[in-house]
Amino acid sequence: MYSFDTNISSNLSHKRQKKSSEHNIDFFNSLHDDLVLTILSKLSSTSTTPSDFITVLITCKRLHKLGLNSQVLKKACSKIFAVKAKKWCDSSHRFLKQCSDAGNIDASYTLGMIRFYCLQNRRSGACLMAKAAMKSHAPALFSLGVIQFNGSGGTKNDKNLQAGVALCARAAFLGHIDALRELGHCLQDGYGVMQNVTEGLKYLLQANARELEAVLCSVNKTWKVTWGLPPVQNMNLNVEHTVRFMRETRCTLVSDYGCNLPVQEPHPVNRFMKEWFMTRSNLGVRLCSYLGCGRPETRKNEFRRCSLCGLMIYCSRACQAIDWRMGHKVRCVPIAGHYHDDNNNNDDIYNNNDILVV
């Protein structure tokens, strides 16, 4: 009898231990590393804030180790790099460098802009942007074009307008809206390239179409904008007639059609640069007047002024065109004999109807 009871109690004890061990199984540790890397890569490419990714890294040692794998960092999106300027530290620098070394071209561009403009490490910053540009990163190509147009980091004699046009043309080919605007204005003005007003207007119209498509697709993914010229294309007119029609009707902006487009969200590095120099106002650095840009002058009178009011400065015609549409056209008041530098170190951006085709 005693032996029978002992056997029953031992069997019950064994069942309890087996059931307890089943509850204590760590299913996460049983997952293969390749599967976890795939999940983390998807997370890094779709995160909307840096905290989304950082929260996962600090969860456990395994996630921290796999989260810093080159496969994950290579696919990280630009929003992960949206660090605040006031929180910039060596660890932020190392993380961006690690992402860049992993082959993330957006990290190379972001770190390159920060080093070039904020940390004033011109050579290293330009090399990182060139690294991204060689992999067809459109914002990097456009930024290098702006540097060439302004001779940033050097003297006025270091300007290379032809190189700037070539870089903008490459970025425009990749669909970069600001590059399309810049190239269109350069062609209209004969700035660094042979003047061709008709061809310039075509690029400006294409920039309008791409901007409109981007805005509409961000609101409703099912909407699609037909590529081509404005409504006059239905009139069976050729390009020359269309250009003349556009000039005569003065419909040079998308907003002229009654369509008020919201400005696209700037790249995180542009917000970073703006915050960086706004918190360091004692440096006496002037920024591009377009609030979404953040580029500073690297020497006195580097940027070009608005030729009407002489108060606003712009790193590029693209920034001038956007700022004009955002409200400068209302605030701009022509001032007779506005301030000019004795050495005439900067070129004015002309606010006439030919250039303001945003």
Helices and strands as residue ranges (DSSP letters): H 2-23, H 27-30, H 33-46, H 50-57, H 61-67, H 70-74, G 78-81, G 85-87, H 90-101, H 105-113, I 114-118, H 122-133, H 138-150, G 156-158, H 161-173, H 177-189, H 197-219, G 231-235, H 239-249, G 254-257, H 268-278, G 281-283, E 304-305, E 313-314, H 317-323, I 324-328, H 329-331
